[in-house]
Amino acid sequence: MWHRPRVDPDFAEERILWSRGYRHVAGIDEVGRGCLAGPVAAAAVILPPDWQPAGLRDSKLLKPDERARLDVEIRAHALAWSIAFVGSELIDRINILQATLLASTLAAARLPIRPDALLLDAVSLPEVRVHQRVLVSADRLCASVAAASVVAKVARDRLMAEYDSLYPGYNLAGNKGYAAPEHRAGLAALGLCPIHRLSFAPCRDRQQMSLWEDEADTPVEIDPELVGVFEEPDPAL
């Protein structure tokens, strides 16, 4: 029998872990794996037991204004939350899978409350010595993972809008670094900018234009509300 996929997450998985003595259960999710430009981002969120904002879903199913509202509510009510980025240079050096695992590991490590267990979407974190529960489509099943998906998405989208002001011509604010037609057109017209992922096929063998050379070390302005947690990717990454 065909079943309609779930889209409204709940606390079923968190309750199982709570019942087994895992008090602080963190959901972790990432965004930006398939992009041609910019960092991969991961967020970790520990929600209060049985609290979730109205309308919480996987960030991919939400409109931008819905994500923005949920992001504010999640960060205001969560017991703990954190964000980590791994930039394009390190993605090219270690590959996107390892970069995603690193961003997720850093997000878990940066939580101000040490988690007793983690809920993850599809992959485990071998470097984290904490009980882990891995689920397929966890961002559509678990409230804490859905919350992490929203926080990660909003933070990365905000950063890509800042990058768009530094590197115009690719519409990074609109496509967030994904391979949209206008992004590919910008690549054809301008070549690469410093945040493009050289190991990804559409960027491979293209040249970086001298137009952007002086901009590579220009810092991105960060929302003061997120200072200390929402960090610009280290240029070394």
KOLGUGU-329887 format. One line per 4 residues: number of its first residue (from 0); their letters; for each residue x, y, z of C-alpha. Coordinates in Angstrom, 3 decimals. Example, Ala and Ser with C-alpha at 12.3 -4.5 7.8 and 13.67 -1.06 7.14 Angstrom:
<drentis>
0	as	12.300/-4.500/7.800 | 13.670/-1.060/7.140
</drentis>
This chain:
<drentis>
0	mwhr	0.000/0.000/0.000 | 1.298/3.475/-0.875 | 1.792/5.840/2.040 | 2.082/9.575/1.752
4	prvd	5.478/10.809/3.036 | 5.389/12.538/6.390 | 5.999/16.264/6.424 | 5.045/17.245/9.986
8	pdfa	7.785/16.274/12.448 | 7.084/15.318/16.048 | 8.927/14.203/19.187 | 8.452/10.433/18.814
12	eeri	12.165/9.733/18.404 | 13.161/12.258/21.057 | 10.726/10.674/23.542 | 12.275/7.254/23.007
16	lwsr	15.691/8.688/23.840 | 14.358/10.682/26.805 | 12.747/7.521/28.182 | 16.146/5.821/28.050
20	gyrh	17.795/8.521/30.122 | 19.196/10.759/27.381 | 18.205/14.129/28.764 | 19.586/16.531/26.157
24	vagi	18.840/15.290/22.641 | 20.249/17.404/19.817 | 18.999/17.343/16.262 | 21.590/18.061/13.577
28	devg	21.052/18.935/9.928 | 23.054/20.481/7.108 | 22.432/22.664/4.084 | 24.437/23.519/0.997
32	rgcl	25.939/20.169/0.021 | 24.994/20.466/-3.640 | 25.942/24.109/-4.171 | 28.597/25.306/-6.591
36	agpv	29.612/28.164/-4.293 | 29.789/29.011/-0.618 | 30.177/26.867/2.476 | 28.304/23.844/3.657
40	aaaa	26.512/24.695/6.903 | 25.269/22.564/9.776 | 23.186/23.439/12.806 | 22.549/21.609/16.051
44	vilp	19.474/22.311/18.172 | 18.308/21.017/21.553 | 14.616/21.794/21.990 | 12.742/21.857/25.287
48	pdwq	10.707/18.679/25.800 | 7.586/18.741/23.643 | 7.953/22.380/22.566 | 8.000/23.204/18.887
52	pagl	6.902/26.307/16.999 | 3.726/26.202/14.956 | 4.314/25.198/11.361 | 7.707/23.562/11.905
56	rdsk	8.785/21.474/8.917 | 11.887/20.544/6.980 | 13.304/23.880/5.800 | 13.060/22.815/2.145
60	llkp	9.269/22.717/2.465 | 8.951/26.243/3.857 | 8.734/29.660/2.274 | 11.457/32.193/3.185
64	dera	9.200/34.234/5.466 | 8.087/31.070/7.274 | 11.707/30.024/7.787 | 12.620/33.474/9.092
68	rldv	9.814/33.408/11.669 | 10.641/29.878/12.777 | 14.355/30.684/13.037 | 13.662/33.511/15.481
72	eira	11.326/31.348/17.585 | 13.678/28.377/17.632 | 16.695/30.402/18.706 | 14.620/32.173/21.367
76	hala	13.191/28.998/22.924 | 15.802/26.298/22.309 | 17.798/25.027/25.262 | 20.864/25.300/23.020
80	wsia	21.720/25.860/19.374 | 24.842/26.307/17.293 | 25.946/26.710/13.681 | 29.150/25.692/11.908
84	fvgs	30.440/26.322/8.398 | 33.070/24.621/6.269 | 34.172/26.772/3.356 | 34.796/26.010/-0.278
88	elid	38.581/25.667/-0.065 | 38.378/22.888/2.495 | 35.476/21.279/0.620 | 37.782/21.038/-2.390
92	rini	40.558/19.542/-0.261 | 38.620/16.863/1.643 | 35.444/16.384/-0.507 | 31.880/17.431/0.226
96	lqat	30.935/14.386/2.288 | 33.843/14.842/4.693 | 33.181/18.585/4.822 | 29.546/17.920/5.726
100	llas	30.573/15.524/8.490 | 33.062/18.106/9.773 | 30.465/20.894/9.827 | 28.028/18.626/11.688
104	tlaa	30.715/17.575/14.155 | 31.649/21.200/14.804 | 28.000/22.137/15.312 | 27.629/19.384/17.921
108	arlp	30.851/20.452/19.644 | 29.821/24.120/19.778 | 26.558/23.523/21.637 | 26.724/25.349/24.968
112	irpd	24.995/22.335/26.565 | 26.694/18.995/26.006 | 24.218/16.688/24.237 | 23.579/13.207/25.614
116	alll	22.356/11.923/22.234 | 22.159/13.050/18.628 | 19.459/12.638/16.008 | 20.896/12.759/12.497
120	davs	19.675/12.649/8.920 | 21.189/9.698/7.015 | 24.793/9.904/8.286 | 26.549/9.281/11.596
124	lpev	29.446/11.256/13.055 | 32.330/8.865/13.786 | 34.362/11.471/15.681 | 31.590/12.269/18.169
128	rvhq	31.509/9.965/21.204 | 27.837/10.457/21.944 | 24.908/8.099/21.404 | 23.565/8.630/17.873
132	rvlv	20.320/7.716/16.155 | 20.456/7.956/12.351 | 17.230/8.145/10.356 | 16.366/8.605/6.707
136	sadr	14.500/11.905/6.218 | 15.019/12.792/9.877 | 14.256/16.429/9.042 | 10.681/15.342/8.229
140	lcas	10.331/13.033/11.228 | 12.054/14.660/14.204 | 11.196/18.100/15.543 | 14.744/18.800/16.697
144	vaaa	16.234/17.899/13.301 | 13.631/19.993/11.482 | 14.513/22.891/13.793 | 18.205/22.429/12.960
148	svva	17.387/22.421/9.245 | 15.649/25.790/9.605 | 18.452/27.393/11.619 | 21.124/26.139/9.200
152	kvar	19.179/27.237/6.122 | 18.429/30.751/7.383 | 22.019/31.309/8.500 | 23.523/30.102/5.237
156	drlm	21.015/32.038/3.100 | 21.890/35.187/5.019 | 25.580/34.601/4.420 | 25.053/33.986/0.697
160	aeyd	23.175/37.302/0.449 | 26.235/38.997/1.932 | 28.479/37.217/-0.563 | 26.203/38.392/-3.382
164	slyp	27.096/41.972/-2.529 | 30.797/41.075/-2.732 | 30.551/38.995/-5.904 | 27.675/40.321/-8.044
168	gynl	26.760/38.707/-11.320 | 25.901/35.198/-10.105 | 22.682/36.032/-8.210 | 23.983/34.264/-5.108
172	agnk	21.314/35.954/-3.005 | 18.652/34.314/-5.161 | 20.083/30.880/-5.911 | 22.172/30.497/-2.702
176	gyaa	25.028/29.053/-4.723 | 23.064/26.284/-6.423 | 23.460/25.608/-10.155 | 20.567/27.801/-11.319
180	pehr	20.616/29.095/-14.930 | 21.612/32.621/-13.890 | 24.456/31.216/-11.784 | 25.761/29.191/-14.725
184	agla	25.429/32.278/-16.928 | 27.497/34.244/-14.420 | 30.162/31.551/-14.479 | 30.288/31.721/-18.262
188	algl	30.537/35.518/-18.272 | 32.702/36.173/-15.202 | 34.534/32.954/-14.442 | 34.986/31.873/-10.838
192	cpih	34.907/33.985/-7.706 | 36.807/33.086/-4.511 | 33.940/31.122/-2.943 | 33.330/28.750/-5.855
196	rlsf	34.032/25.053/-5.308 | 36.735/24.135/-7.775 | 36.168/20.398/-7.372 | 32.558/20.599/-8.587
200	apcr	32.077/19.798/-12.283 | 30.604/23.137/-13.507 | 33.525/24.993/-11.866 | 36.310/22.584/-12.781
204	drqq	38.804/23.885/-15.328 | 37.403/27.411/-15.205 | 39.636/30.347/-14.356 | 39.168/32.836/-11.529
208	mslw	38.793/36.306/-12.959 | 41.176/39.006/-11.749 | 38.037/41.069/-11.115 | 37.648/39.287/-7.755
212	edea	41.266/39.001/-6.628 | 41.156/42.086/-4.411 | 37.881/40.950/-2.837 | 39.053/37.545/-1.625
216	dtpv	40.110/38.783/1.806 | 37.246/41.228/2.334 | 35.324/40.246/5.488 | 31.609/39.621/5.297
220	eidp	29.464/41.643/7.695 | 27.669/39.397/10.155 | 24.369/40.131/11.854 | 25.403/41.325/15.368
224	elvg	22.582/39.248/16.826 | 24.439/36.127/15.751 | 27.981/37.106/16.754 | 29.731/34.280/18.569
228	vfee	27.610/31.586/17.008 | 26.987/32.625/13.417 | 30.579/32.804/12.232 | 31.900/33.616/8.812
232	pdpa	33.816/30.633/7.429 | 37.489/30.889/8.221 | 39.366/31.843/5.024 | 41.644/28.879/5.751
236	l	38.626/26.609/5.346
</drentis>
